[in-house]
Amino acid sequence: MALPKNKISKQRRNKRRTHYKLKPPTLATCSNCGSTVMYHRVCPECGFYRGRQIIEKTIV
């Protein structure tokens, strides 16, 4: 098994890792109510998905 000959410094290690980033999720607008939702998910505001009501939402 290969072993490093010298210790890699924290600075050098962190320079290599600068590209490991999280991307923000891609968002869409709900076709029914216009709120922002993630793709392929039921709208949490109105309960619609692809033009059909999936979850019954009650107004308080």
C-alpha positions in Angstrom: 0.0 0.0 0.0 1.3 3.4 -0.9 2.3 5.8 1.9 3.0 9.5 1.6 6.7 10.4 1.9 6.0 13.8 3.6 3.0 15.2 5.5 0.6 17.2 3.5 0.1 20.6 5.2 -3.4 21.8 6.2 -3.1 24.7 3.8 -2.3 22.4 0.8 -5.0 20.0 1.8 -7.6 22.8 2.0 -6.6 24.3 -1.3 -7.4 20.9 -2.9 -10.8 20.8 -1.2 -12.0 24.3 -2.3 -14.1 22.8 -5.1 -16.0 20.5 -2.8 -19.1 22.7 -2.5 -22.8 22.1 -2.1 -25.0 23.5 -4.9 -28.3 25.3 -4.1 -31.3 23.2 -5.0 -33.1 23.9 -8.3 -36.4 25.5 -7.6 -39.6 25.9 -9.7 -42.8 27.8 -9.3 -46.0 26.0 -8.5 -48.4 26.1 -11.4 -51.4 26.3 -9.1 -50.5 28.8 -6.4 -47.2 30.3 -7.7 -45.1 29.5 -4.6 -41.5 28.2 -4.9 -41.1 24.4 -4.7 -38.4 21.9 -5.4 -38.7 19.8 -8.5 -40.6 16.5 -8.4 -42.2 17.3 -5.0 -45.7 18.1 -3.9 -46.3 21.8 -3.2 -46.3 22.3 0.5 -48.6 25.4 0.2 -51.5 24.0 -1.8 -50.8 20.2 -2.1 -50.8 20.1 -5.9 -48.3 18.1 -8.1 -48.4 18.2 -11.9 -51.9 19.8 -11.9 -53.6 17.3 -9.6 -54.3 17.7 -5.9 -52.4 15.1 -4.0 -52.7 16.4 -0.4 -55.8 17.9 1.1 -54.9 21.2 2.6 -57.3 22.8 5.1 -57.5 26.6 5.7 -57.6 27.6 9.3 
